[in-house]
Amino acid sequence: MTTIIDVAKKAQVSKSTVSRVISGNGYVSKDSREKVLEAMEALSYSPNLIARNLQSGETKTIGFLAQGYMDPLGIFLQSFISIAKKYNYYVTLYFTDGDKKKEIEALNQMKYKQLDGVFILTRANKWEVIEPYSIYGPIATWHRIDSERIYSSYVDHYSGYLRSLHYLYQRGYRSIGHVLGNVENLNTKARLKAIEDFHKEINIPVKDEWIFHDQSRIDNGQNIAQLWHEMVNKTDAMAFYTDSVAAGFISELQTLGYSPPEDVAVIGFDNSEISRLMHITTVDYSIKSQAENSFIYIHNQLNKETIPQQEMRVQLIERNTVPLRLQEKKQ
């Protein structure tokens, strides 16, 4: 079997020079690099990555866990992979389909030294089940979680959601429906607190029928459109916790013969690609920075470094789905 020593002898360079060419780390002159690559090709040499990983104790690979496709996934994954590549890490995507066993199998890859760390976009198991795996490698998530063992790159959904409600009110909307995520999530609880505080501030009681909970994201925009269609006293605006559900809501209303935003204003949350394509007013809460900060945390933990994290900001992105109401225009 051809070894790195054989390549060094044929290229007439040192073993460390060959190692730097293979790893991509460290300086190698153009002439020496060409000699090494020619020798590797002539000898049909392929680096034994598994052996190298066992020797170093690192795989240079981070696991990215998600239950399945969701609208923010594309932005988050692209940003995560981009910064990982910058620091010479690979990213392996695991779709668990919401299967708790599959998620545990992925987490076990750290235990078996197949992954250095893990990022969790959407989870299947409870956090108390996931937390113990942090002894095998760093774990990060964008979920809001208070944990000393799992890093959270969350943005304050209370202030972002409250800002969107104030914006709707200033545009002339008084009956506002709320489409929220899983009631157990801390972000959902933060939004419920924002709803409570907002309605106290404007002195308009919130009605139970104005609040909808989305558990799956799949087809729920359409389902909520049907529920809105059946309401006797329809809300004049709907605030969504994610753009993809807002987009499904708009699409289904159009099928039912409505003309949003004339019939109902819509505001989303994510500033994802679908919100740009459908011109949905939305809240940008720094998905890219959340992804980058999650990787930076994992990288710093693995390499005992202190690379600074990105500042995260919440911004309202005005598009076409929250027009100024006529009564406001007359004032």
MIVEX-822517 format. One line per 3 residues: their letters; for each residue x, y, z of C-alpha. Coordinates in steps of 0.25 Angstrom, whole numbers, plus 5000, padded with zeros to 4 digits. Example, Ala and Ser with C-alpha at 12.3 -4.5 7.8 and 13.67 -1.06 7.14 Angstrom:
as> 5049,4982,5031 | 5055,4996,5029
//
This chain:
mtt> 5000,5000,5000 | 5005,5014,4996 | 5008,5023,5008
iid> 5011,5037,5010 | 5026,5034,5011 | 5026,5028,4997
vak> 5020,5041,4992 | 5030,5049,4999 | 5041,5041,4993
kaq> 5036,5041,4979 | 5033,5056,4980 | 5047,5058,4987
vsk> 5041,5067,4998 | 5039,5065,5013 | 5027,5057,5019
stv> 5022,5069,5025 | 5021,5076,5012 | 5012,5065,5007
srv> 5004,5066,5019 | 5002,5081,5017 | 4998,5078,5003
isg> 4988,5068,5007 | 4982,5076,5018 | 4982,5089,5011
ngy> 4988,5095,5024 | 5001,5102,5024 | 5010,5108,5013
vsk> 5015,5100,5001 | 5022,5106,4989 | 5015,5105,4976
dsr> 5027,5096,4971 | 5026,5087,4983 | 5011,5086,4982
ekv> 5012,5082,4967 | 5022,5071,4970 | 5014,5065,4981
lea> 5001,5065,4973 | 5009,5058,4961 | 5015,5048,4971
mea> 5001,5045,4977 | 4995,5043,4963 | 5007,5034,4958
lsy> 5006,5025,4971 | 4991,5025,4971 | 4991,5030,4985
spn> 4979,5033,4993 | 4979,5039,5007 | 4974,5030,5018
lia> 4964,5040,5024 | 4959,5030,5034 | 4972,5026,5039
rnl> 4976,5041,5040 | 4963,5044,5048 | 4966,5033,5058
qsg> 4980,5038,5060 | 4976,5052,5062 | 4963,5049,5069
etk> 4955,5059,5059 | 4947,5057,5047 | 4946,5071,5043
tig> 4931,5069,5041 | 4919,5075,5047 | 4905,5068,5047
fla> 4893,5077,5043 | 4880,5071,5048 | 4866,5075,5043
qgy> 4853,5067,5043 | 4851,5071,5029 | 4850,5082,5019
mdp> 4845,5095,5025 | 4846,5109,5018 | 4857,5115,5026
lgi> 4866,5102,5024 | 4872,5107,5011 | 4877,5120,5017
flq> 4882,5114,5030 | 4889,5102,5023 | 4895,5110,5012
sfi> 4901,5120,5023 | 4905,5109,5032 | 4912,5101,5021
sia> 4919,5114,5016 | 4925,5118,5029 | 4929,5103,5032
kky> 4936,5102,5019 | 4944,5115,5022 | 4950,5108,5035
nyy> 4952,5095,5027 | 4940,5087,5033 | 4930,5078,5025
vtl> 4915,5078,5028 | 4907,5065,5028 | 4892,5067,5027
yft> 4883,5057,5035 | 4868,5057,5032 | 4861,5050,5044
dgd> 4846,5051,5039 | 4843,5054,5053 | 4847,5040,5057
kkk> 4853,5041,5071 | 4862,5028,5069 | 4868,5034,5056
eie> 4871,5046,5064 | 4878,5038,5075 | 4886,5030,5064
aln> 4891,5043,5058 | 4895,5049,5072 | 4902,5035,5074
qmk> 4911,5039,5063 | 4919,5048,5072 | 4920,5036,5082
ykq> 4926,5028,5071 | 4936,5039,5067 | 4929,5040,5053
ldg> 4925,5055,5056 | 4932,5066,5064 | 4919,5073,5067
vfi> 4905,5075,5064 | 4895,5086,5061 | 4880,5084,5063
ltr> 4871,5092,5054 | 4858,5084,5058 | 4858,5073,5069
ank> 4849,5061,5071 | 4854,5057,5086 | 4852,5066,5098
wev> 4864,5074,5102 | 4867,5066,5114 | 4869,5054,5105
iep> 4878,5062,5096 | 4887,5069,5106 | 4895,5057,5111
ysi> 4901,5055,5097 | 4908,5068,5099 | 4919,5060,5107
ygp> 4923,5055,5093 | 4924,5068,5086 | 4918,5082,5085
iat> 4903,5084,5082 | 4897,5096,5077 | 4883,5100,5072
whr> 4875,5112,5068 | 4863,5108,5078 | 4862,5117,5090
ids> 4867,5108,5101 | 4873,5111,5115 | 4884,5101,5116
eri> 4898,5101,5121 | 4901,5089,5112 | 4895,5093,5098
yss> 4898,5107,5092 | 4886,5114,5086 | 4887,5125,5076
yvd> 4873,5130,5078 | 4868,5144,5075 | 4858,5150,5085
hys> 4844,5147,5078 | 4837,5155,5088 | 4842,5169,5083
gyl> 4842,5164,5069 | 4827,5160,5070 | 4823,5172,5078
rsl> 4829,5181,5067 | 4821,5174,5056 | 4808,5176,5064
hyl> 4811,5191,5067 | 4814,5192,5052 | 4800,5186,5048
yqr> 4793,5195,5058 | 4800,5208,5053 | 4795,5203,5039
gyr> 4781,5203,5044 | 4778,5189,5047 | 4771,5186,5060
sig> 4766,5171,5060 | 4779,5163,5058 | 4780,5148,5057
hvl> 4792,5141,5062 | 4798,5128,5056 | 4808,5122,5066
gnv> 4817,5110,5066 | 4817,5099,5077 | 4812,5104,5090
enl> 4823,5097,5097 | 4834,5105,5090 | 4840,5117,5098
ntk> 4839,5125,5086 | 4824,5123,5085 | 4823,5126,5100
arl> 4830,5139,5097 | 4820,5143,5086 | 4809,5140,5095
kai> 4814,5149,5105 | 4816,5160,5094 | 4801,5158,5090
edf> 4797,5160,5104 | 4805,5172,5106 | 4801,5178,5093
hke> 4786,5177,5095 | 4788,5183,5109 | 4795,5194,5103
ini> 4784,5197,5093 | 4773,5194,5102 | 4766,5184,5092
pvk> 4764,5170,5098 | 4770,5158,5090 | 4760,5148,5086
dew> 4763,5133,5087 | 4758,5131,5073 | 4769,5140,5068
ifh> 4780,5131,5072 | 4784,5118,5064 | 4795,5108,5067
dqs> 4802,5101,5056 | 4809,5088,5060 | 4815,5083,5047
rid> 4816,5095,5037 | 4811,5085,5026 | 4799,5090,5019
ngq> 4795,5098,5031 | 4795,5111,5024 | 4784,5105,5015
nia> 4777,5100,5028 | 4777,5113,5035 | 4772,5120,5022
qlw> 4760,5110,5023 | 4758,5114,5038 | 4759,5129,5034
hem> 4749,5127,5023 | 4739,5120,5033 | 4740,5131,5043
vnk> 4728,5140,5045 | 4735,5152,5050 | 4748,5151,5042
tda> 4761,5158,5046 | 4766,5169,5037 | 4781,5165,5039
maf> 4788,5152,5041 | 4802,5151,5048 | 4810,5138,5045
ytd> 4822,5132,5052 | 4828,5127,5039 | 4827,5132,5025
sva> 4824,5118,5019 | 4811,5117,5026 | 4808,5131,5023
agf> 4810,5128,5008 | 4801,5116,5009 | 4790,5124,5015
ise> 4791,5135,5004 | 4791,5124,4993 | 4779,5117,4999
lqt> 4771,5130,5001 | 4773,5133,4986 | 4767,5119,4983
lgy> 4755,5122,4991 | 4753,5135,4984 | 4759,5145,4993
spp> 4769,5156,4990 | 4779,5158,5000 | 4784,5168,5005
edv> 4771,5176,5002 | 4763,5165,5010 | 4773,5162,5020
avi> 4787,5168,5023 | 4798,5158,5025 | 4812,5159,5032
gfd> 4822,5147,5033 | 4834,5144,5041 | 4848,5139,5035
nse> 4850,5148,5023 | 4852,5135,5015 | 4853,5133,5000
isr> 4838,5131,4999 | 4835,5144,5006 | 4843,5151,4995
lmh> 4836,5143,4984 | 4822,5146,4989 | 4825,5160,4994
itt> 4821,5157,5008 | 4824,5168,5019 | 4832,5160,5029
vdy> 4842,5161,5041 | 4857,5158,5038 | 4863,5152,5051
sik> 4877,5150,5046 | 4876,5135,5041 | 4890,5136,5034
sqa> 4896,5141,5047 | 4889,5131,5055 | 4895,5120,5046
ens> 4909,5126,5047 | 4909,5128,5062 | 4905,5114,5064
fiy> 4917,5109,5056 | 4926,5118,5062 | 4922,5113,5076
ihn> 4924,5099,5072 | 4938,5102,5065 | 4942,5110,5078
qln> 4939,5098,5087 | 4946,5088,5078 | 4958,5097,5076
ket> 4959,5105,5089 | 4958,5118,5082 | 4950,5131,5084
ipq> 4946,5135,5070 | 4936,5146,5072 | 4921,5144,5068
qem> 4913,5153,5059 | 4903,5163,5064 | 4889,5159,5062
rvq> 4878,5169,5059 | 4863,5169,5057 | 4858,5177,5045
lie> 4844,5179,5039 | 4844,5177,5024 | 4833,5185,5018
rnt> 4827,5179,5005 | 4813,5178,4999 | 4804,5170,5009
vpl> 4801,5181,5019 | 4795,5193,5012 | 4791,5205,5019
rlq> 4776,5204,5023 | 4767,5214,5016 | 4762,5220,5029
ekk> 4776,5223,5032 | 4779,5230,5019 | 4768,5240,5021
q> 4773,5245,5034
//
